[in-house]
């Protein structure tokens, strides 16, 4: 059985990954989107029998806590195999993953599940190493998001914790992933405010993304 082709949306919380996914889906016929956050929130409400031992962990993760690598890996495998229709996965397209992998342990599991095609790093500031600037931008975006979305993981303390997790765990995972696929890494600078994360703020990247998509789907 052929493994699904996958591309990864990588970046700190509130970087604009969902917005990039929206543009890719709208502007190309190459990708299908799968958010692991959506999977977790669904399984927190309706846990499959096979994954029932993780029900409480899903509820905690829906509040913003990270799942252990082995649980996350098993969850993604299960969702891909048994619930792909529920989450909108189309097998003839490249799966655009948002929120996975998040740790080095999850990166090491990728080859068991996917054929990796591309890594898109969505960057909200010009210098990712400037932690103070990044926190300022991300928190402002989070405040805008709170006005329009009622999600339990959208609170300032949790956002600050997630920023720390980005530097401690997610960024090292991205570095490891980039070493495994060095010719397929693309940075997307997205420094608009959250309310302006529209097609116009990303349109300059469309031609590049479209070429990448077409190339990777060959």
DOZA-929385 format. One line per 2 residues: for each residue x, y, z of N, C-alpha, C, O. Coordinates in nm, 2 decimals, decimal comma, always signed. Example, Ala and Ser with C-alpha at 12.3 -4.5 7.8 and 13.67 -1.06 7.14 Angstrom:
% DOZA-929385
+1,32/-0,57/+0,78/+1,23/-0,45/+0,78/+1,32/-0,33/+0,78/+1,42/-0,33/+0,85  +1,28/-0,22/+0,71/+1,37/-0,11/+0,71/+1,29/+0,00/+0,79/+1,34/+0,11/+0,80
***
This chain:
% DOZA-929385
+0,08/-0,12/+0,00/+0,00/+0,00/+0,00/+0,09/+0,12/+0,00/+0,18/+0,14/+0,08  +0,06/+0,22/-0,09/+0,14/+0,34/-0,10/+0,11/+0,43/+0,01/+0,00/+0,45/+0,06
+0,22/+0,49/+0,07/+0,20/+0,59/+0,17/+0,15/+0,72/+0,12/+0,18/+0,76/+0,01  +0,06/+0,79/+0,19/+0,02/+0,92/+0,15/+0,13/+1,02/+0,14/+0,22/+1,02/+0,22
+0,12/+1,11/+0,03/+0,22/+1,22/+0,02/+0,18/+1,33/+0,12/+0,06/+1,36/+0,13  +0,28/+1,39/+0,19/+0,24/+1,49/+0,29/+0,34/+1,61/+0,28/+0,46/+1,59/+0,24
+0,29/+1,73/+0,30/+0,37/+1,85/+0,32/+0,33/+1,90/+0,46/+0,22/+1,88/+0,51  +0,42/+1,97/+0,52/+0,40/+2,01/+0,66/+0,40/+2,16/+0,68/+0,49/+2,23/+0,63
+0,30/+2,22/+0,75/+0,30/+2,36/+0,78/+0,36/+2,37/+0,92/+0,31/+2,31/+1,02  +0,46/+2,45/+0,93/+0,54/+2,45/+1,05/+0,55/+2,60/+1,10/+0,56/+2,69/+1,02
+0,54/+2,62/+1,23/+0,55/+2,75/+1,28/+0,50/+2,77/+1,42/+0,43/+2,68/+1,47  +0,52/+2,88/+1,48/+0,48/+2,91/+1,62/+0,33/+2,93/+1,62/+0,27/+2,95/+1,51
+0,26/+2,91/+1,73/+0,12/+2,94/+1,74/+0,08/+3,08/+1,69/+0,16/+3,17/+1,71  -0,03/+3,09/+1,62/-0,08/+3,22/+1,56/+0,02/+3,28/+1,46/+0,02/+3,40/+1,44
+0,10/+3,19/+1,40/+0,19/+3,24/+1,29/+0,11/+3,26/+1,16/+0,16/+3,34/+1,07  +0,00/+3,20/+1,14/-0,08/+3,21/+1,02/-0,08/+3,09/+0,94/-0,10/+3,09/+0,82
-0,06/+2,97/+1,00/-0,05/+2,85/+0,93/-0,18/+2,81/+0,86/-0,19/+2,77/+0,74  -0,29/+2,83/+0,93/-0,43/+2,80/+0,87/-0,45/+2,89/+0,75/-0,51/+2,85/+0,66
-0,41/+3,02/+0,76/-0,43/+3,11/+0,65/-0,35/+3,07/+0,52/-0,39/+3,07/+0,41  -0,22/+3,02/+0,55/-0,14/+2,97/+0,44/-0,21/+2,85/+0,38/-0,22/+2,83/+0,25
-0,26/+2,76/+0,46/-0,33/+2,64/+0,41/-0,45/+2,68/+0,33/-0,48/+2,62/+0,22  -0,52/+2,78/+0,37/-0,64/+2,83/+0,30/-0,61/+2,87/+0,16/-0,68/+2,84/+0,06
-0,50/+2,95/+0,15/-0,45/+3,00/+0,02/-0,41/+2,88/-0,07/-0,45/+2,88/-0,19  -0,34/+2,79/-0,02/-0,29/+2,67/-0,10/-0,41/+2,59/-0,15/-0,41/+2,55/-0,26
-0,51/+2,57/-0,06/-0,63/+2,50/-0,10/-0,71/+2,57/-0,21/-0,76/+2,51/-0,30  -0,72/+2,70/-0,19/-0,80/+2,78/-0,28/-0,73/+2,80/-0,42/-0,80/+2,80/-0,52
-0,60/+2,81/-0,41/-0,53/+2,85/-0,54/-0,47/+2,74/-0,61/-0,43/+2,75/-0,73  -0,46/+2,62/-0,55/-0,41/+2,50/-0,63/-0,51/+2,39/-0,61/-0,60/+2,39/-0,52
-0,50/+2,29/-0,69/-0,58/+2,17/-0,68/-0,49/+2,05/-0,64/-0,52/+1,94/-0,67  -0,39/+2,09/-0,56/-0,28/+1,99/-0,53/-0,30/+1,93/-0,39/-0,26/+1,82/-0,36
-0,35/+2,02/-0,30/-0,34/+1,98/-0,16/-0,48/+1,95/-0,10/-0,58/+2,00/-0,14  -0,48/+1,87/+0,01/-0,59/+1,85/+0,10/-0,54/+1,88/+0,24/-0,43/+1,84/+0,27
-0,62/+1,94/+0,32/-0,57/+1,99/+0,45/-0,61/+1,90/+0,56/-0,73/+1,86/+0,57  -0,52/+1,88/+0,66/-0,56/+1,80/+0,78/-0,49/+1,87/+0,90/-0,37/+1,88/+0,91
-0,58/+1,92/+0,99/-0,53/+1,99/+1,11/-0,53/+1,89/+1,22/-0,64/+1,83/+1,26  -0,42/+1,86/+1,29/-0,42/+1,77/+1,40/-0,50/+1,83/+1,52/-0,55/+1,75/+1,60
-0,50/+1,96/+1,52/-0,58/+2,02/+1,63/-0,73/+1,99/+1,61/-0,80/+1,96/+1,71  -0,77/+1,99/+1,49/-0,91/+1,95/+1,46/-0,94/+1,81/+1,50/-1,05/+1,77/+1,56
-0,84/+1,72/+1,47/-0,86/+1,58/+1,51/-0,87/+1,56/+1,66/-0,96/+1,49/+1,71  -0,78/+1,63/+1,73/-0,78/+1,62/+1,88/-0,91/+1,68/+1,94/-0,97/+1,61/+2,03
-0,96/+1,79/+1,89/-1,08/+1,85/+1,94/-1,20/+1,75/+1,91/-1,29/+1,74/+1,99  -1,20/+1,69/+1,79/-1,31/+1,59/+1,76/-1,30/+1,47/+1,85/-1,40/+1,43/+1,90
-1,18/+1,42/+1,87/-1,17/+1,30/+1,95/-1,19/+1,33/+2,10/-1,22/+1,24/+2,18  -1,17/+1,45/+2,14/-1,20/+1,49/+2,28/-1,35/+1,48/+2,31/-1,39/+1,45/+2,42
-1,43/+1,51/+2,20/-1,57/+1,51/+2,22/-1,63/+1,37/+2,19/-1,72/+1,32/+2,26  -1,57/+1,30/+2,09/-1,62/+1,17/+2,05/-1,49/+1,08/+2,02/-1,45/+1,06/+1,91
-1,45/+1,02/+2,13/-1,33/+0,93/+2,13/-1,36/+0,80/+2,06/-1,45/+0,73/+2,11  -1,29/+0,76/+1,96/-1,31/+0,62/+1,90/-1,28/+0,51/+2,00/-1,20/+0,53/+2,09
-1,35/+0,40/+1,99/-1,34/+0,29/+2,09/-1,19/+0,25/+2,10/-1,14/+0,22/+2,20  -1,13/+0,24/+1,98/-0,99/+0,19/+1,98/-0,90/+0,28/+2,05/-0,79/+0,24/+2,11
-0,93/+0,41/+2,06/-0,84/+0,51/+2,13/-0,90/+0,55/+2,27/-0,86/+0,65/+2,32  -0,99/+0,47/+2,32/-1,07/+0,52/+2,44/-0,97/+0,54/+2,56/-1,00/+0,62/+2,65
-0,86/+0,47/+2,57/-0,77/+0,49/+2,68/-0,71/+0,63/+2,68/-0,65/+0,68/+2,78  -0,72/+0,70/+2,57/-0,66/+0,83/+2,56/-0,76/+0,95/+2,57/-0,73/+1,06/+2,55
-0,89/+0,91/+2,61/-0,99/+1,01/+2,61/-0,96/+1,13/+2,70/-0,98/+1,24/+2,65  -0,91/+1,10/+2,82/-0,88/+1,22/+2,91/-0,76/+1,30/+2,85/-0,76/+1,42/+2,87
-0,67/+1,23/+2,79/-0,55/+1,30/+2,73/-0,60/+1,40/+2,62/-0,55/+1,51/+2,60  -0,70/+1,35/+2,54/-0,75/+1,43/+2,43/-0,82/+1,56/+2,49/-0,81/+1,67/+2,44
-0,90/+1,54/+2,60/-0,97/+1,65/+2,66/-0,86/+1,75/+2,71/-0,88/+1,87/+2,70  -0,75/+1,70/+2,77/-0,65/+1,79/+2,82/-0,58/+1,86/+2,70/-0,55/+1,98/+2,71
-0,56/+1,79/+2,59/-0,49/+1,85/+2,48/-0,58/+1,95/+2,41/-0,53/+2,05/+2,36  -0,71/+1,93/+2,41/-0,80/+2,03/+2,35/-0,80/+2,16/+2,43/-0,84/+2,27/+2,38
-0,75/+2,16/+2,56/-0,73/+2,28/+2,64/-0,60/+2,34/+2,61/-0,56/+2,45/+2,67  -0,51/+2,28/+2,53/-0,39/+2,34/+2,49/-0,26/+2,26/+2,54/-0,15/+2,30/+2,50
-0,28/+2,15/+2,61/-0,17/+2,07/+2,65/-0,12/+1,98/+2,53/-0,21/+1,93/+2,45  +0,01/+1,95/+2,52/+0,06/+1,87/+2,42/+0,04/+1,72/+2,45/+0,05/+1,68/+2,57
+0,01/+1,64/+2,35/+0,01/+1,49/+2,37/+0,15/+1,43/+2,37/+0,24/+1,48/+2,30  +0,16/+1,32/+2,44/+0,29/+1,25/+2,43/+0,31/+1,20/+2,29/+0,21/+1,17/+2,22
+0,43/+1,18/+2,25/+0,46/+1,14/+2,11/+0,39/+1,02/+2,07/+0,33/+1,01/+1,96  +0,39/+0,91/+2,15/+0,34/+0,78/+2,11/+0,18/+0,80/+2,09/+0,13/+0,73/+2,01
+0,12/+0,88/+2,18/-0,03/+0,90/+2,16/-0,05/+0,98/+2,03/-0,15/+0,94/+1,96  +0,02/+1,08/+2,01/+0,00/+1,16/+1,88/+0,03/+1,08/+1,76/-0,05/+1,09/+1,67
+0,13/+1,00/+1,76/+0,16/+0,92/+1,64/+0,05/+0,82/+1,62/+0,01/+0,80/+1,50  +0,00/+0,75/+1,72/-0,10/+0,65/+1,71/-0,23/+0,72/+1,66/-0,31/+0,66/+1,58
-0,26/+0,84/+1,71/-0,38/+0,91/+1,68/-0,38/+0,95/+1,53/-0,48/+0,93/+1,46  -0,27/+1,00/+1,48/-0,26/+1,04/+1,34/-0,27/+0,92/+1,25/-0,34/+0,92/+1,15
-0,21/+0,81/+1,29/-0,22/+0,68/+1,21/-0,37/+0,64/+1,20/-0,42/+0,60/+1,10  -0,44/+0,64/+1,32/-0,58/+0,60/+1,32/-0,67/+0,69/+1,24/-0,75/+0,64/+1,16
-0,65/+0,82/+1,25/-0,73/+0,92/+1,18/-0,71/+0,90/+1,03/-0,81/+0,91/+0,95  -0,59/+0,88/+0,98/-0,56/+0,86/+0,84/-0,62/+0,73/+0,79/-0,67/+0,73/+0,68
-0,62/+0,62/+0,87/-0,67/+0,49/+0,82/-0,82/+0,48/+0,83/-0,88/+0,42/+0,74  -0,88/+0,53/+0,94/-1,02/+0,50/+0,96/-1,12/+0,63/+0,95/-1,24/+0,61/+0,93
-1,06/+0,74/+0,97/-1,15/+0,86/+0,97/-1,11/+0,97/+0,87/-1,14/+1,09/+0,89  -1,04/+0,93/+0,76/-1,00/+1,02/+0,66/-1,11/+1,10/+0,60/-1,10/+1,22/+0,58
-1,23/+1,03/+0,58/-1,34/+1,10/+0,52/-1,39/+1,21/+0,61/-1,43/+1,32/+0,57  -1,40/+1,18/+0,74/-1,45/+1,27/+0,84/-1,37/+1,40/+0,84/-1,42/+1,51/+0,86
-1,24/+1,39/+0,82/-1,15/+1,51/+0,83/-1,11/+1,56/+0,69/-1,03/+1,65/+0,68  -1,18/+1,52/+0,59/-1,17/+1,58/+0,45/-1,04/+1,54/+0,38/-1,00/+1,61/+0,29
-0,98/+1,43/+0,41/-0,86/+1,39/+0,34/-0,90/+1,33/+0,20/-0,98/+1,24/+0,19  -0,83/+1,37/+0,10/-0,85/+1,32/-0,04/-0,72/+1,25/-0,08/-0,62/+1,31/-0,09
-0,73/+1,12/-0,10/-0,61/+1,04/-0,12/-0,53/+1,07/-0,25/-0,41/+1,03/-0,26  -0,59/+1,14/-0,35/-0,52/+1,17/-0,47/-0,45/+1,30/-0,46/-0,39/+1,34/-0,56
-0,45/+1,36/-0,35/-0,38/+1,49/-0,33/-0,27/+1,48/-0,22/-0,26/+1,38/-0,15  -0,18/+1,58/-0,22/-0,08/+1,59/-0,11/-0,15/+1,64/+0,01/-0,22/+1,74/+0,01
-0,13/+1,57/+0,12/-0,19/+1,60/+0,25/-0,11/+1,71/+0,31/+0,01/+1,70/+0,34  -0,17/+1,83/+0,34/-0,11/+1,94/+0,40/-0,14/+1,93/+0,55/-0,25/+1,96/+0,60
-0,03/+1,90/+0,63/-0,05/+1,88/+0,77/-0,02/+2,00/+0,85/+0,09/+2,06/+0,84  -0,11/+2,04/+0,94/-0,09/+2,15/+1,03/-0,09/+2,10/+1,17/-0,19/+2,04/+1,22
+0,02/+2,12/+1,25/+0,03/+2,08/+1,39/+0,10/+1,95/+1,41/+0,10/+1,90/+1,52  +0,15/+1,89/+1,30/+0,22/+1,76/+1,31/+0,33/+1,76/+1,20/+0,30/+1,78/+1,09
+0,45/+1,72/+1,24/+0,51/+1,69/+1,37/+0,54/+1,81/+1,45/+0,57/+1,92/+1,40  +0,54/+1,79/+1,58/+0,57/+1,90/+1,68/+0,69/+1,87/+1,76/+0,74/+1,96/+1,83
+0,74/+1,75/+1,76/+0,86/+1,71/+1,84/+0,95/+1,62/+1,75/+0,91/+1,57/+1,65  +1,07/+1,61/+1,80/+1,17/+1,52/+1,73/+1,12/+1,38/+1,72/+1,15/+1,31/+1,63
+1,05/+1,33/+1,83/+1,00/+1,20/+1,83/+0,90/+1,17/+1,72/+0,89/+1,07/+1,66  +0,81/+1,28/+1,70/+0,71/+1,27/+1,59/+0,78/+1,27/+1,46/+0,73/+1,21/+1,36
+0,88/+1,35/+1,44/+0,96/+1,36/+1,31/+1,01/+1,22/+1,28/+1,00/+1,18/+1,16  +1,07/+1,15/+1,38/+1,12/+1,02/+1,35/+1,02/+0,92/+1,31/+1,05/+0,81/+1,25
+0,89/+0,95/+1,34/+0,78/+0,85/+1,30/+0,73/+0,88/+1,16/+0,65/+0,80/+1,11  +0,77/+0,99/+1,10/+0,70/+1,03/+0,98/+0,71/+0,93/+0,87/+0,62/+0,90/+0,79
+0,83/+0,87/+0,85/+0,85/+0,78/+0,74/+0,77/+0,65/+0,75/+0,74/+0,58/+0,65  +0,71/+0,62/+0,87/+0,62/+0,51/+0,88/+0,49/+0,54/+0,82/+0,41/+0,45/+0,79
+0,45/+0,67/+0,81/+0,32/+0,70/+0,78/+0,31/+0,77/+0,64/+0,22/+0,74/+0,56  +0,41/+0,86/+0,61/+0,40/+0,95/+0,50/+0,52/+0,94/+0,41/+0,63/+0,91/+0,45
+0,50/+0,98/+0,28/+0,61/+1,02/+0,19/+0,62/+1,17/+0,20/+0,53/+1,24/+0,15  +0,72/+1,22/+0,26/+0,74/+1,36/+0,28/+0,78/+1,44/+0,15/+0,87/+1,40/+0,08
+0,70/+1,54/+0,12/+0,72/+1,62/+0,00/+0,77/+1,76/+0,02/+0,86/+1,80/-0,06  +0,73/+1,83/+0,12/+0,77/+1,97/+0,14/+0,75/+2,01/+0,28/+0,66/+1,96/+0,35
+0,83/+2,11/+0,33/+0,81/+2,18/+0,46/+0,79/+2,33/+0,44/+0,88/+2,39/+0,38  +0,68/+2,38/+0,48/+0,65/+2,52/+0,47/+0,66/+2,58/+0,61/+0,58/+2,55/+0,70
+0,76/+2,67/+0,63/+0,78/+2,73/+0,76/+0,72/+2,87/+0,75/+0,76/+2,96/+0,68  +0,61/+2,89/+0,83/+0,54/+3,02/+0,83/+0,60/+3,10/+0,94/+0,59/+3,07/+1,06
+0,65/+3,22/+0,90/+0,73/+3,30/+0,99/+0,66/+3,43/+1,02/+0,64/+3,51/+0,92  +0,62/+3,47/+1,14/+0,55/+3,59/+1,17/+0,64/+3,71/+1,19/+0,59/+3,83/+1,19
+0,77/+3,69/+1,21/+0,86/+3,80/+1,23/+0,99/+3,78/+1,14/+1,01/+3,67/+1,10  +1,06/+3,89/+1,12/+1,18/+3,87/+1,03/+1,29/+3,79/+1,09/+1,37/+3,73/+1,01
+1,30/+3,79/+1,22/+1,41/+3,72/+1,29/+1,35/+3,63/+1,39/+1,30/+3,67/+1,50  +1,34/+3,50/+1,36/+1,28/+3,40/+1,45/+1,35/+3,39/+1,58/+1,29/+3,34/+1,68
+1,47/+3,43/+1,58/+1,55/+3,42/+1,71/+1,52/+3,54/+1,80/+1,57/+3,54/+1,92  +1,45/+3,64/+1,76/+1,41/+3,75/+1,84/+1,29/+3,72/+1,92/+1,17/+3,74/+1,87
+1,31/+3,66/+2,03/+1,19/+3,60/+2,11/+1,10/+3,71/+2,16/+0,98/+3,69/+2,16  +1,15/+3,83/+2,20/+1,06/+3,94/+2,24/+0,97/+3,99/+2,13/+0,85/+4,01/+2,16
+1,03/+4,01/+2,01/+0,95/+4,05/+1,90/+0,84/+3,95/+1,86/+0,73/+3,98/+1,84  +0,88/+3,82/+1,86/+0,79/+3,71/+1,83/+0,68/+3,71/+1,93/+0,56/+3,69/+1,89
+0,71/+3,72/+2,06/+0,60/+3,71/+2,16/+0,51/+3,82/+2,14/+0,39/+3,81/+2,16  +0,56/+3,94/+2,12/+0,47/+4,06/+2,10/+0,38/+4,04/+1,98/+0,26/+4,07/+2,00
+0,43/+4,00/+1,87/+0,34/+3,98/+1,75/+0,24/+3,87/+1,77/+0,12/+3,89/+1,74  +0,29/+3,76/+1,83/+0,20/+3,64/+1,85/+0,09/+3,67/+1,95/-0,03/+3,64/+1,93
+0,12/+3,74/+2,06/+0,02/+3,78/+2,16/-0,09/+3,87/+2,10/-0,20/+3,86/+2,13  -0,04/+3,97/+2,02/-0,13/+4,06/+1,96/-0,23/+3,99/+1,86/-0,35/+4,02/+1,86
-0,17/+3,89/+1,79/-0,26/+3,81/+1,70/-0,36/+3,73/+1,78/-0,48/+3,72/+1,74  -0,31/+3,67/+1,89/-0,40/+3,59/+1,97/-0,51/+3,67/+2,03/-0,63/+3,62/+2,03
-0,49/+3,80/+2,07/-0,59/+3,88/+2,12/-0,70/+3,91/+2,01/-0,82/+3,91/+2,04  -0,65/+3,93/+1,89/-0,75/+3,95/+1,78/-0,83/+3,82/+1,75/-0,95/+3,83/+1,73
-0,76/+3,71/+1,76/-0,83/+3,58/+1,74/-0,93/+3,56/+1,85/-1,04/+3,50/+1,82  -0,91/+3,59/+1,97/-1,00/+3,57/+2,08/-1,13/+3,64/+2,06/-1,24/+3,60/+2,11
-1,13/+3,75/+1,98/-1,25/+3,83/+1,95/-1,35/+3,75/+1,86/-1,47/+3,78/+1,86  -1,29/+3,66/+1,78/-1,37/+3,60/+1,68/-1,38/+3,45/+1,69/-1,47/+3,38/+1,63
-1,30/+3,39/+1,78/-1,30/+3,24/+1,80/-1,31/+3,21/+1,95/-1,24/+3,27/+2,03  -1,40/+3,12/+1,98/-1,41/+3,08/+2,12/-1,35/+2,94/+2,14/-1,42/+2,84/+2,14
-1,22/+2,94/+2,15/-1,15/+2,81/+2,17/-1,08/+2,82/+2,31/-1,02/+2,92/+2,35  -1,08/+2,70/+2,38/-1,03/+2,70/+2,52/-0,88/+2,72/+2,52/-0,83/+2,76/+2,63
-0,81/+2,69/+2,41/-0,66/+2,71/+2,41/-0,62/+2,85/+2,37/-0,50/+2,88/+2,37  -0,72/+2,94/+2,35/-0,69/+3,08/+2,32/-0,70/+3,16/+2,44/-0,79/+3,23/+2,46
-0,59/+3,16/+2,53/-0,58/+3,25/+2,64/-0,43/+3,28/+2,65/-0,35/+3,21/+2,61  -0,41/+3,40/+2,71/-0,28/+3,46/+2,71/-0,17/+3,37/+2,78/-0,06/+3,35/+2,72
-0,21/+3,31/+2,89/-0,11/+3,23/+2,96/-0,08/+3,10/+2,88/+0,04/+3,06/+2,87  -0,18/+3,05/+2,81/-0,15/+2,93/+2,73/-0,07/+2,96/+2,61/+0,02/+2,89/+2,57
-0,10/+3,08/+2,55/-0,02/+3,12/+2,43/+0,13/+3,14/+2,47/+0,22/+3,10/+2,40  +0,15/+3,20/+2,59/+0,29/+3,22/+2,63/+0,36/+3,09/+2,65/+0,48/+3,07/+2,62
+0,29/+2,99/+2,71/+0,34/+2,86/+2,73/+0,37/+2,79/+2,60/+0,47/+2,72/+2,59  +0,28/+2,81/+2,50/+0,30/+2,75/+2,37/+0,42/+2,82/+2,30/+0,49/+2,75/+2,22
+0,45/+2,94/+2,32/+0,56/+3,01/+2,26/+0,69/+2,94/+2,32/+0,79/+2,92/+2,24  +0,69/+2,92/+2,45/+0,81/+2,86/+2,51/+0,83/+2,72/+2,45/+0,94/+2,67/+2,42
+0,71/+2,64/+2,44/+0,72/+2,51/+2,38/+0,77/+2,51/+2,24/+0,84/+2,42/+2,19  +0,74/+2,62/+2,16/+0,79/+2,63/+2,03/+0,94/+2,63/+2,03/+1,01/+2,56/+1,95
+1,00/+2,71/+2,11/+1,15/+2,72/+2,12/+1,21/+2,60/+2,18/+1,32/+2,55/+2,13  +1,15/+2,54/+2,27/+1,21/+2,42/+2,34/+1,19/+2,29/+2,27/+1,28/+2,21/+2,27
+1,08/+2,27/+2,20/+1,05/+2,14/+2,13/+1,02/+2,15/+1,98/+1,07/+2,07/+1,91  +0,93/+2,25/+1,95/+0,88/+2,25/+1,81/+0,99/+2,29/+1,71/+1,01/+2,23/+1,60
+1,07/+2,40/+1,75/+1,17/+2,45/+1,66/+1,28/+2,34/+1,64/+1,32/+2,32/+1,52  +1,33/+2,28/+1,74/+1,43/+2,17/+1,72/+1,37/+2,06/+1,63/+1,44/+2,00/+1,55
+1,24/+2,03/+1,64/+1,18/+1,93/+1,56/+1,18/+1,98/+1,41/+1,21/+1,90/+1,32  +1,16/+2,11/+1,39/+1,16/+2,16/+1,25/+1,30/+2,16/+1,20/+1,32/+2,13/+1,08
+1,40/+2,18/+1,28/+1,54/+2,18/+1,23/+1,58/+2,03/+1,19/+1,64/+2,01/+1,09  +1,53/+1,93/+1,27/+1,56/+1,79/+1,24/+1,49/+1,76/+1,11/+1,55/+1,69/+1,02
+1,36/+1,80/+1,09/+1,29/+1,77/+0,97/+1,35/+1,84/+0,85/+1,36/+1,78/+0,74  +1,41/+1,96/+0,87/+1,47/+2,03/+0,75/+1,60/+1,95/+0,71/+1,63/+1,96/+0,59
+1,66/+1,89/+0,80/+1,78/+1,81/+0,77/+1,75/+1,68/+0,69/+1,83/+1,64/+0,61  +1,63/+1,63/+0,72/+1,59/+1,51/+0,65/+1,54/+1,54/+0,51/+1,54/+1,45/+0,42
+1,49/+1,66/+0,48/+1,44/+1,70/+0,35/+1,49/+1,84/+0,31/+1,41/+1,93/+0,29  +1,63/+1,85/+0,30/+1,69/+1,99/+0,28/+1,65/+2,06/+0,15/+1,67/+2,18/+0,14
+1,61/+1,99/+0,04/+1,58/+2,05/-0,08/+1,43/+2,09/-0,10/+1,39/+2,14/-0,20  +1,35/+2,07/+0,01/+1,21/+2,09/+0,00/+1,16/+2,18/+0,11/+1,05/+2,16/+0,16
+1,24/+2,28/+0,14/+1,20/+2,37/+0,25/+1,17/+2,51/+0,20/+1,25/+2,57/+0,12  +1,06/+2,57/+0,24/+1,02/+2,70/+0,18/+0,97/+2,79/+0,30/+0,88/+2,74/+0,37
+1,02/+2,90/+0,31/+0,98/+3,00/+0,42/+0,88/+3,09/+0,36/+0,89/+3,14/+0,25  +0,77/+3,12/+0,44/+0,67/+3,21/+0,40/+0,66/+3,32/+0,51/+0,63/+3,29/+0,63
+0,70/+3,44/+0,47/+0,70/+3,55/+0,57/+0,56/+3,61/+0,58/+0,50/+3,65/+0,48  +0,50/+3,60/+0,69/+0,36/+3,64/+0,71/+0,36/+3,74/+0,83/+0,33/+3,70/+0,94
+0,38/+3,87/+0,81/+0,39/+3,96/+0,92/+0,28/+4,06/+0,92/+0,29/+4,17/+0,97  +0,16/+4,02/+0,87/+0,04/+4,10/+0,88/-0,02/+4,08/+1,02/+0,01/+3,99/+1,09
-0,11/+4,17/+1,06/-0,19/+4,15/+1,18/-0,29/+4,03/+1,15/-0,31/+4,00/+1,03  -0,34/+3,97/+1,26/-0,43/+3,86/+1,23/-0,55/+3,89/+1,15/-0,59/+3,82/+1,06
-0,61/+4,01/+1,17/-0,73/+4,05/+1,09/-0,70/+4,07/+0,95/-0,79/+4,07/+0,86  -0,57/+4,09/+0,91/-0,53/+4,11/+0,77/-0,47/+3,99/+0,71/-0,41/+4,00/+0,60
-0,48/+3,87/+0,77/-0,42/+3,75/+0,72/-0,52/+3,70/+0,61/-0,59/+3,61/+0,63  -0,51/+3,77/+0,50/-0,61/+3,74/+0,39/-0,53/+3,69/+0,27/-0,40/+3,68/+0,27
-0,60/+3,67/+0,16/-0,54/+3,62/+0,04/-0,44/+3,73/-0,01/-0,33/+3,69/-0,06  -0,47/+3,86/+0,01/-0,38/+3,96/-0,04/-0,24/+3,96/+0,03/-0,14/+3,99/-0,03
-0,25/+3,92/+0,16/-0,12/+3,93/+0,24/-0,03/+3,81/+0,20/+0,09/+3,81/+0,24  -0,08/+3,71/+0,13/+0,00/+3,60/+0,09/+0,02/+3,59/-0,07/+0,09/+3,50/-0,11
-0,05/+3,67/-0,14/-0,06/+3,65/-0,28/+0,08/+3,66/-0,35/+0,10/+3,59/-0,46  +0,17/+3,73/-0,29/+0,31/+3,74/-0,35/+0,37/+3,60/-0,35/+0,47/+3,58/-0,43
+0,33/+3,51/-0,27/+0,39/+3,38/-0,26/+0,32/+3,28/-0,35/+0,37/+3,17/-0,36  +0,21/+3,32/-0,41/+0,13/+3,22/-0,48/+0,20/+3,15/-0,60/+0,20/+3,03/-0,61
+0,27/+3,23/-0,68/+0,34/+3,17/-0,80/+0,45/+3,07/-0,75/+0,46/+2,96/-0,81  +0,52/+3,10/-0,64/+0,62/+3,01/-0,59/+0,55/+2,88/-0,54/+0,60/+2,77/-0,57
+0,45/+2,90/-0,46/+0,38/+2,79/-0,40/+0,32/+2,70/-0,50/+0,32/+2,58/-0,49  +0,26/+2,76/-0,61/+0,20/+2,68/-0,71/+0,30/+2,60/-0,79/+0,27/+2,48/-0,82
+0,42/+2,66/-0,82/+0,53/+2,58/-0,88/+0,57/+2,46/-0,80/+0,59/+2,35/-0,85  +0,58/+2,49/-0,66/+0,62/+2,38/-0,57/+0,52/+2,27/-0,57/+0,56/+2,15/-0,58
+0,39/+2,31/-0,57/+0,29/+2,21/-0,56/+0,29/+2,13/-0,68/+0,27/+2,00/-0,68  +0,30/+2,19/-0,80/+0,30/+2,11/-0,92/+0,42/+2,02/-0,93/+0,40/+1,91/-0,98
+0,53/+2,07/-0,89/+0,65/+1,99/-0,90/+0,64/+1,87/-0,80/+0,68/+1,76/-0,84  +0,59/+1,89/-0,68/+0,59/+1,79/-0,58/+0,48/+1,68/-0,61/+0,48/+1,57/-0,56
+0,39/+1,72/-0,70/+0,28/+1,62/-0,73/+0,31/+1,54/-0,85/+0,23/+1,45/-0,89  +0,43/+1,56/-0,91/+0,47/+1,48/-1,03/+0,50/+1,34/-0,99/+0,53/+1,26/-1,08
***
